[in-house]
């Protein structure tokens, strides 16, 4: 088997299983553990996985975000509920900004119901869902394409955002801890920060499993958002401090809203 084919299959295995051991990979591809080590080193350098003791993982960690293709398979029903709740906040005629992320991609699929709209996005899934939709004026942000995040980032993206404004911005984050949200990638943080500043109102879209996690870079304080939309009721130890701080928390999975 060619080297590129083997490495592609390693990534595909991780997409299915989340993690895999060195021994399993060596046996599966009939190569030495040293060869697999080199494969994993190169794939880690490319941001496709993270090496762990005895193998590799594609699961999120403090400094590593999972590949978009893996994340879109996780918690899909909860993400659809969040996307629907977000769509209900949109009125025809608005300018809507959607960031990268799998929940945002699902939100984009619902936007033709709200047309006419102007939609600004760096999310390739959103672009794919809306490029041919009637009644949607699509402003697709250019820049450097990241396969891992399935979106566009970098200087071109950032300069475009500095010149744009939206009625509402929908932002996602892989980690929420205390009164802030976090992200693993500094370039993604810069783009999301600009997106928050573009919107007259900003909403944070996060599934319930993102709470209690942290990541390397501070993205935003939760008070910067009009509300946080999540897909299931949070434990009181998490929700109570947020409500006490005046943060609007919408738990759509339980069809109830906590507000102060």
Secondary structure, DSSP 8 states (H G I E B T S, - for coil): --HHHHHHHHHHHHHHHSEEEHHHHHHHHT--HHHHHHHHHHHHHTTS-EEETTEEE-S--SS----HHHHTTSSHHHHHHHHHHHHTT--TT-EEEE-SSHHHHHHHHHGGGG-SEEEEE-BHHHHHHHTT-TTEEEEE--SEEETTTTEEESHHHHHHHTT--EEEEEEE-SEEETTEEEES-HHHHHHHHHHHHHEEEEEEE--GGGBT---SEEEEEGGGSSEEEESS---HHHHHHHHHTT--EEEGGGTEEE--
